[in-house]
Amino acid sequence: MHKAGAFDKLFIFTEENRNYFTDWIGHRAIGVVYNPEYEQFGNYVPSQVGNRYDAFIFLDQTKALRPLEVVATSIGV
């Protein structure tokens, strides 16, 4: 999607337009945490984006979040 223009995109798929998004692509599975040791083993799944999702948000650039501070209590975390 970056090749289509380096800007954020929102796709909302309908019966009329989803047929434009049926090429098979390797799509990063939702929830995968990047770890270079495991990247080669299949963090990407074959997908037809228009058939897999009702909507799709593409963010061209992101940055890491700071983890929330976890405070231990006497009854656990």
N, C-alpha and C positions, 0 to 999 in steps of 0.2 A: 504494500500500500504506500510505502514511502516513495516508490518509483512513480506513483500517480500524482505526487506533489507532497512536499515536505510540510504538511500542515495537518492539524487534527481533523478527524472526520467522524461523522455520525451517519450510519446507514440504518434505515428502518425498512425491513423487507416486507413486501406485500406479495400477493399472488401475481400482480402485474409486473413486478420488477425482479423477483428473486431468480428468474431464469437467466439474468445477466451475471449472476454470481455463482455459477455452477462448476467452474474450473476446480480441479482437485489441487489443493495446496497443503503443504505441511504447516499446521497451525499449532502454536504452543498451547499445550493443555492448560485449562484453567486451574489455578492453584499451585502450579509448579514453581518451586523455589529454585533459583539459579544456583547450580553447583557445577563447576566446570568438569569435575570428575565423572559426573553422570550424564552430562549433556549428550554424549554420543549414543546413549542407550535408549533414547526414545522419549524425550520430553515433548516431541511434536507428534500430532496425530493427523492422519490424512483427513481433510475436511473439505466439504463444499459449504462455504460460509453461508450462502443464501439458504441452504437447506438445514443447516445446523442451528441457526439462531433466528430469532424474530427481529433482533436489532444487534448492531455491532458498533462499538466505539473504538476508534483507533487514535491513540495519542502518540504523536511522532517522537516526542522527547518527554522523559519522566526523570525523577530523581528519587533517591532513597528516602524513606521516611525514618524518623527517629522512633525507636521503640518506646512504648509507654512505660513509665516507671512502675515497677511492681513492688508493692510494699508488703513484707511478710507480717503476718499477725500471729497471735498466740494459737489460733485455731487453724493455721495453714495459710496458704496464699490464695 
